[in-house]
């Protein structure tokens, strides 16, 4: 009997074609599965997974050599039972697989607000956004509004911008935290395993930033000047655009002068609206909050940084290498069909050198009403046009924050931030997907990410 058992065991071999296979739930992010194995041959590797043994989902393939390899799976929802296996398709056309493993993922942290979904997005992938509450969260949400990745920020901190790193290894998050009497603003780099792998303080930075292709960080910093406004000497707060080399765990060292000062690019303050008229306290003194840059984007086709000046309804672009700024707005001489600016105190994460998709807060409309609006302009003709817009009948006016991102089909994703509502709307005005948070929570900026 013992001889027969030994023969059977010898024929059985390992379970699957790959050796040393392990699938473990990440201890920091309970939706991340870390896989490892050893393969006798190289080729194209991927993970196949699903919520049953059909394994209908795939990760993007990676080229691997023979030997030990590891991959990360982001895609299953918190609290789900997941079936997963590793696959290597060799250069000779063979298909090497592991056995199918079954893992029960923990639930998402109880402190995170629940998100309700209705409908379905028009594209595959996941939504990167922030859930704004007493403890903010950076999250990837699937089509059902379930978190498939998350990172918790310090309690009572503020985040107004999160974006994937250009190397694809994680996210960059702008974090504002009150540390005693000092307000500390940092760009924090978090990898997909939930580890903080670096942080750079940007002194007095605010609202938004962009990582450039060369790894530098573009960010905005207030600048104060005393000007004559309506015949009175007034301390006016504008904005500088700064560039800094990434320096982990150290304050940013911006070069002087700044890449751009809004005082030099825009007409001087005049015809102020009531939002300017209310003084703002800054470092212990009352100032006039004038330009209020709230959005930065990078146009790879022109190598320009483009900014949105919230209170003066103006778009400003400047080459990354420096040079003369281009200013697009009615106050800079651009004409529109009705003589009015096609947006009123907007926010955006999509700005280009000739077009923009805006979350138009609409604070000066009567009555105030927020909407999504696509605009374009002709620099030669000095014209500025509205291409299409959408007003959500289920939402009102969002006084602060808000965001808009285009979809490949020509529509838009829009974050009605403080209302705790995100929609996807087609260019024809059909809402195909809605996310809603629990009462007391809101959404921040958003970005659609493929590959998840």
Order of alpha helices (4+ residues) and beta strands (2+ residues): alpha-beta-beta-beta-beta-beta-beta-beta-beta-beta-beta-beta-beta-beta-beta-beta-beta-beta-beta-beta-beta-beta-beta-alpha-alpha-beta-beta-beta-beta-beta-beta-beta-beta-beta-beta-beta-beta-beta-beta-beta
